[in-house]
Amino acid sequence: MEFVFVSGNPALDLAATVGSRRDEPIDLLAAPADLERWVAECAGLPDRVSADLVTFEAALSLREAVYRLALDRVLDRPFDPGSLGIVNAAAAGPVPAISLGGAGVVHVSGDLRAALSQVARGAIAVLADPGACFKECGRAGCTRIYLDRSRGARRAWCGMDECGNRVKAAAYRARKRAPVRP
């Protein structure tokens, strides 16, 4: 299982660890070890955390709250109060420590609670940004919500490698199968 970071924000990438939410959901965070791996692979978060069952459940709760709030933005509806409470509580936690290395490399350290707090703070920053353009992927079956930062906000898919190529390939095959008109 491979994590994909194309949403434009770690909180949205966390929400995207459940794919195909409306059809047959695929949960990439099936166990605490999966969460540990996701945090290690996510830029700006500590590279080594350990997840116990309590923090794992808190991460899943945060993931679902972020998804609901992002979907609220996509659908232009008021934020879900329960989800706001979950995100705000997570954001009030400890923050990761950062240090600058000799070659200009930033090292981020902290436990899982600090990583989740950082993710929640990122969610708040982007959800509160009135200029942020939230979209849901245009590929049927993909429910990833992403930030469209393209010129003219014309991005149609969460990522070209994941969904854009699939949509374009399907359209090409459909054109090839279509009867030729004289």
N, C-alpha and C positions, 0 to 999 in steps of 0.2 A: 504494500500500500504506500502510495507516494502522496505527500502533501503538496498542494499547489498554492502559491502565494501570488495571486494576481488581482486581488480585490482593491488594492490601494490603501489598505489599513489593516493592521493586525487583528483588530476586533472583527472586521468583516471576514477576514480569512479564518478566524476561529469559528464564526457562524457557518462558514462554508465547509466545515468538517462533517457536516451532514449533507449529502448530495441527494438529488431527486426527491426532495421533501414531499412533493404532492403525489408521486407515483409509488415507487418502492424505495423508501429512504435507505441510504447507505451511510452508516455511521463509521467514520474513520477513527473515532476515539472510543474504542470498545473496552479498553482497559487503561488503568493508570499509566502503564508503560508507554502507551500510544500518546498520551498527553505529554509525558516527559519528552518524547521524541519531537512532538510538534513544537513545544517551547524551545527546544534546542535548535530547531531549524528556522524558527521565526526571528528575523533580524530585529535587533534592539531589545531582545529579552535575554535573561541569563542562559548560558549554554548548558548548565547542569542544575537540574532541579529534581527532587524526588516527590512523587505524588502518593499520598495515602488515600484511603477511601473517602475521607471527609473533604479533602481539598479537590479530589477528582470530581466528586458530586457538585462542589461549588463551581468548578470550571464548567461543567455541563449546564448548570443553572445559568451561569453568566452567558454561555454560548447562546442558549435559547432566548434569553432576555435581549441580547444584542440583535439577534435575528428579528425578533418581533418589533423592536424599535426601528431597525433599518427598513423593515417592510412597511411600517407606519409611514416612514419618510417617502418610500417609493409610491405608496398609495395616497399620499397627502392627507393623512388622517391624524387625529391627536394621538400622542404617545400613550401606550398602555401603562397605567400607573404602577402595576405590580412589577413590570419590567424595569421601569425607572428606579424603583426601590432597590432591585437587585443590582443594577449597574452602579448606582450611587453608593451602595454599601460596599461593593467590591473596590470602587475607586478610593474609598476612605482608608484602605489598608496600607501597609508599608510600601515604600517604593524601592526599586532596585538601586544598588550603588553602582556608580560608573567611575571608571578611572581611565586616564589617558596613558597609553604605552609610549615607549621611546620612538617608535616608527609612526606615531600618529594614530595607532590602532586603539579604538575604544573598547574597553572590557566592561561588560555588564555582569553584575553578580547579585545574587539574592535567592530567596526561596520561592516556592511556587505561589505563595500568597502575594509576594511582591510582584511576580510576573503577571498574575491575574489583575492586580491593582493597576499595573501599567497598561494592560490591555483595556481595562474599564475606563481609565483616564483618556486613552486614545479614542475610545468609543464616544465618550462625552464630548471631546473636542470636535469630532467630525459631525456628530449628530446635532450639535448646537450651531454648526456653521450654516447660515442660510444660503450661502453660495455653493455648498456641496451638492453635486448632482448624483443622486443615488439612482441606480438602475438595476433591474433584474435581467439576467442573461436572456438573450433572444432565442437561444436554442431550446427547442421543445424538450422538456424533461429536466433541464438545468435550472436550479432555483438559486444559484449564487447571486448575491447582491454585491455590486461593486460601485466604486466611485468612477464616474466618467469624467476624466480630465482632458479628453481629446478636444481638439479645436472644433468649436461648434457643437460640442456634446453629441457627436454622431457615432460614438462607439456602440456596437450592437451586441457584442458578446463579452463574457467575462474575461476571456483570453483567446487569442488566436490559436495557440497550440491545442488547448483543451476543446473549445467549442467552435470557434470560427472556421477552422479547417474542416470539421465534421459537417457544418452547415454548407460550406462551399462545395465540398465533395458530393454531398447528397444532391445539391442543385445541379451539379455537373452531370451526375448519373441520370437524373430525371430528364435533363435536356437530351442526353444521348439516347434515352429510351423513347422519347417523343417521336411520333411519326413525322417524316419530312414532308412538308407541304409544297406542292408544285407552284 
